[in-house]
Amino acid sequence: MTPTLDVEGELWGRGHLAVAGMDEVGRGAWAGPIAVGIAVVAGDCPPVPEGLADSKFLSEAQRERMVPVVREWVRHWAVGEASAEEVDELGVTAALRKAGWRALAALPEHPDVIILDGAHDYLSDPMEETLFCPERSIPPVRTEVKGDARCAVVAAASILAKSHRDLYMAALSAEFPQYGWERNAGYGGAAEHVDGVAAHGLSVHHRRSWRMAAGTTGA
């Protein structure tokens, strides 16, 4: 599926001049932060860059080639994080919300609407608005299933978030080489990560509330 500006165009037509896309990465990882990317485009943006796609469908090399292209294409962009400790303390949904608000707060100007990948609006919770982003109100949110594959601005956000988090986990692997994070980005499906946890236990960057492997703590 090639992402287009069809949904963004519909929102521009409704008077939303600055349309943001938001996507997360790291929700299911054993270690490291959740990262939420946000990208903003206006109605006068250039055509969708060739090669833009959901980050899951790009190789590492393809994704890294697209990062500067995406940064040049969008009006503004940012990435927000919630740490493994915050995932343990708050739960995944609230941690996603916190990371999303941090990304939103890092933008130099407020978007008029956000296209959020998925079926669930984890971003909008007025009870927590002042906790995560006291100086800004919640923009309207439109959820889009497979938005990272269908909507160009969400695909852009997915690439920025994935690149940011992968580079962060690769940097952490220099301190914790036993888990292979430079290759598996903290996910548990990799044998080297499973073996590393079994042999060395959990690091300070693991989500300790999760059940990761036989013999480890968590639930």
N, C-alpha and C positions, 0 to 999 in steps of 0.2 A: 504494500500500500504506500503510495506517494503522498506525503502531506501537502495540503493546499491551504489557501487563504479563504476558503469558502465560509467557514464559521466566523473568522475574523471579519470578513466583508459584511456578513449579516449584522454583526455587532456595530461596525462602523456606520452602517445604514440606519441603525437605531439611535445614532448620536453619541456612541461611545468612541471618543477620538483616540484614546490610548488604551489599546487592548493588550492585556498581559496573558501569558501562558505560564502555568506552574506544573512542575512534575517533581517527584521524589525518587530517591535512590537510597538503598541501604535498609529498607524496612525489614527485610528478612535476614539480615546478616547476623552472625554471632558476635562480631566485634566491630568497634568503630562507630562513628556517628551516623545518624540519619541526616541526609543532605537534601534540601529542597531548593531547586533552581527556579528562578523567575526571569522571564524575558518580556520585553514590551515592544510592540510595533504600532505605528500609526498608519492612517490610510494612504499616506504618500510614500510608504516604504517601497524599496525596490522589489523586483520579482523574487520569488523563493529561490534561494541559492541551489545550484545543481549539487546533488549529493546529500541534501538535507533529509534526514530520516530519524525515526525513533532510535535512540542510542542503543537499544537492545539488538537492533538489526545491523549495526555497524561493527566492524572489527576495531581493535584498539587503534591501529594505524589510521583507519578511515576516520574514526571519531576525533583523534587528535588533529588531523588535517582540517576538520570542520570547525574546530574551536575558534581560531582567529576569523574564519569566514562568518560564523554566527555572531561573534562579538561586533564585527563591522556592520552586519546586516541589521541588527536590532537597534532600537533607540537607546534602551537601557537594559541592564541585566544585573543580577546578583545571585548569590548562593547563601542560604542560611543553614545552620547546623543545630542539631540537638545531640548531646553526647550520650554515650552508652550509659553513664550514670543517670542522666535524665530519662532515658528510656526505662531504666529500672524503677526510677522513682515515680514517674508520671504515667507509664504505659505508652504503648506505641502511638495511639491516636493523639493523645495530648502532646507527645514529643513531636509528632509531625506538625501539629498546629504551631508549636513553639518555633520550630525551624522555619516554617512558612512565614510566620510573622517577622522573624529576624531577617529573612530575605526581603520581605516587603519593606521593612524599615530601612534597609540599606539602599533602596532606590532613591535617586535624587528628586523624583517627583512621583506623585500618586497616580497609578493607573485608574481608568474609569471602570474597568470590569476585568475579572480574572477568569480565564478558561482553566479549569482544574481537571487534570487527568483523573479518570475513574468515575465511579457512580456515587461516591460518598463525599460530601463536603466536610472535610476535616478542618477546614480553615476558619469557618464562621462559628464562633461561640462568643456571644456578647458578654457572658459571665467572665470570660478570661481576656477580653479585649484589653483592659487596662493593665493586665499583668504582662502581656507580651508586646504590646505596641501602644503605649499610652497616648502618644501624640497623634495617632491616626485612627480613623474609623474604618470599619470593615467595608471594602468595596463589594459591589455585587459579584456573586460567584456563579458561574455556569459550569456544571460538571459535564464532562464528555467522556463516555466510555471509549477506550482506545484513542483518546485525544492525542497521546504522544505519537501515534501513527497517522492520524487524520489531519491534525491542525499544525500548521507550520510553526507557529509561535510556541506551541507546547513541545514539539520536537526539538526546537532550539533550546528550550529550558532543560529538556532531558539530557541533551549533549553536554551542556554546561555543568549540570549537577553531577553527571556520571564522571566526567573528566576531573572535576574538582575532588570528588571523593576518592577516586582511584589513585590520584597523585598523593593525596593525604595518607592513604593506607600504605602506599609504597614507601613514603617517608618514614612511617611508623615501623615498617619492617626492618629498617636498619637497627632499631633498638630491640626488636623482638623477632629475630630471623627464624625462630623455630616454628612459626605458624605459616610462613609462606604468603604473607599478606600482599606482597608485591605482585603475586600471581592470582590470588583468589579474592582479594579485596575484603577479606574478613568474613566471607560466606562459608557456611559449614559443609557444603557439598564436596569440597575438595579433600581428598584423602590426607594430604599433608597437614591441613588444618586440624582435621579430626585426630590424626596421630600426634600432632603437637600438643593439643589439649590433653590427650591421654597421658603423654609422657611428662609434660611440664605444668599441667594445671592451667588455671585461668590467669590472664594478665589483667592489669588495671583497665584495659580497654575492652574487655569482654562484658557482655550483658549478663550479669550474674543471676538475674531473675529467670533466665531461660534454661531449659533442659537441653544441654548440648551433646553430651556423650555419656556413656555409662561411667559412673564413678565420679562425675562432676556434680557440683552443687547447683541448685536452681530448681525451678518448677515450670 
